[in-house]
Amino acid sequence: MRSVEPTEKSFSTVGSLDVVGLGFLGIGQITPESLSCIRQADKLFYLGSDALGREWLRGQNASLESLYDAYSAGKNRLESYEEMIQRMLAPVRAGERACVAFYGHPGVFVFPSHEAIARARREGHSATMYPAISAEDCLFADLEIDPTDFGCASYEATDFLVRPRRVDTSAALILWQAGGIGVTTYENGLEWNPEGVRLLTERLMQLYGDAHEVVVYEAAVIPVCDPVIIRVCVEQLPSVRVSVYSTLYVPPLIVRDPIRQDDLLRLGQGNFT
Ligand SMILES: C[S@@+](CC[C@H](N)C(=O)[O-])C[C@H]1O[C@@H](n2cnc3c(N)ncnc32)[C@H](O)[C@@H]1O
């Protein structure tokens, strides 16, 4: 049973909002429950740049409206998100069943989805997020990584760079939005801040050394394409293309803390690798 926040303000007309994700590979990773929400909606929204995906969605539900035009070059992204949220909530406030589809997972690194759900519930509407396949899930499959082997930490790249934190280099590290470090606006083109990549490189060299291999990863967005997997040593990172669609994977430095035997014995374990 999904939890519902207490109602702050009750509207006489109650609508609903379904928030779904399409995964990647065009619409090749969509789940049956998300597809059902898409088809049943009175009003469908889509936020993504994929024209084929958009037209496919229109075929599923003719009410489709793209939210992508809320972005424009130089416009603050928070302003764009606010506009998207208002557009998504308008049919909900009118008592309709709205659905919004994002690429990837709708709740992974997506501000307007969480915010629209919170506001819809505060106004007395029902709102539900459905799980989907994120870029990180594709990365685990394409790079054949098990995140539990060494542990795995995941950060937004700007956040990772500007907040001093204790980084556990014995665990894997995943950095989102490495191609847009420090950029708060939407920009044309795909490499928003090469200087940010250089700063990130310096930080990674301090932590991992110049020669440690990192992977610039892009999941395939259409079925006929392969994923982009660029392996370089940290030092060379600024020489390869890091786009706003890239996710950076930093494998662990394989120096692990010794296992605490006392804790193992308390767990009743004799053998642990
Ligand atoms: C706003 S987030 C959206 C994430 C998305 N909701 C998901 O579930 O993967 C944008 C970031 O997702 C990652 N991303 C988007 N498309 C990607 C792709 N095709 N391959 C790898 N990472 C991608 C990048 O780190 C990018 O900067």
PDBQT file of the ligand as one rigid body, heavy atoms in Angstrom, charges set to zero:
ROOT
HETATM    1  C1  LIG A 301      18.330  14.519 -15.102  1.00  0.00    +0.000 C 
HETATM    2  S1  LIG A 301      19.203  13.028 -15.012  1.00  0.00    +0.000 S 
HETATM    3  C2  LIG A 301      17.997  11.880 -15.536  1.00  0.00    +0.000 C 
HETATM    4  C3  LIG A 301      18.260  10.466 -15.062  1.00  0.00    +0.000 C 
HETATM    5  C4  LIG A 301      17.152   9.504 -15.457  1.00  0.00    +0.000 C 
HETATM    6  N1  LIG A 301      15.953   9.839 -14.743  1.00  0.00    +0.000 N 
HETATM    7  C5  LIG A 301      17.488   8.055 -15.181  1.00  0.00    +0.000 C 
HETATM    8  O1  LIG A 301      16.688   7.380 -14.534  1.00  0.00    +0.000 OA
HETATM    9  O2  LIG A 301      18.524   7.574 -15.630  1.00  0.00    +0.000 OA
HETATM   10  C6  LIG A 301      20.327  13.209 -16.326  1.00  0.00    +0.000 C 
HETATM   11  C7  LIG A 301      21.580  12.396 -16.089  1.00  0.00    +0.000 C 
HETATM   12  O3  LIG A 301      21.248  11.021 -16.280  1.00  0.00    +0.000 OA
HETATM   13  C8  LIG A 301      22.322  10.366 -16.885  1.00  0.00    +0.000 C 
HETATM   14  N2  LIG A 301      21.912   9.908 -18.221  1.00  0.00    +0.000 N 
HETATM   15  C9  LIG A 301      20.947  10.397 -19.016  1.00  0.00    +0.000 A 
HETATM   16  N3  LIG A 301      20.893   9.722 -20.176  1.00  0.00    +0.000 NA
HETATM   17  C10 LIG A 301      21.868   8.793 -20.103  1.00  0.00    +0.000 A 
HETATM   18  C11 LIG A 301      22.343   7.789 -20.975  1.00  0.00    +0.000 A 
HETATM   19  N4  LIG A 301      21.815   7.582 -22.174  1.00  0.00    +0.000 N 
HETATM   20  N5  LIG A 301      23.363   7.013 -20.548  1.00  0.00    +0.000 NA
HETATM   21  C12 LIG A 301      23.937   7.182 -19.340  1.00  0.00    +0.000 A 
HETATM   22  N6  LIG A 301      23.539   8.117 -18.491  1.00  0.00    +0.000 NA
HETATM   23  C13 LIG A 301      22.508   8.907 -18.855  1.00  0.00    +0.000 A 
HETATM   24  C14 LIG A 301      23.462  11.374 -17.016  1.00  0.00    +0.000 C 
HETATM   25  O4  LIG A 301      24.271  11.293 -15.855  1.00  0.00    +0.000 OA
HETATM   26  C15 LIG A 301      22.695  12.650 -17.074  1.00  0.00    +0.000 C 
HETATM   27  O5  LIG A 301      23.487  13.759 -16.736  1.00  0.00    +0.000 OA
ENDROOT
TORSDOF 0
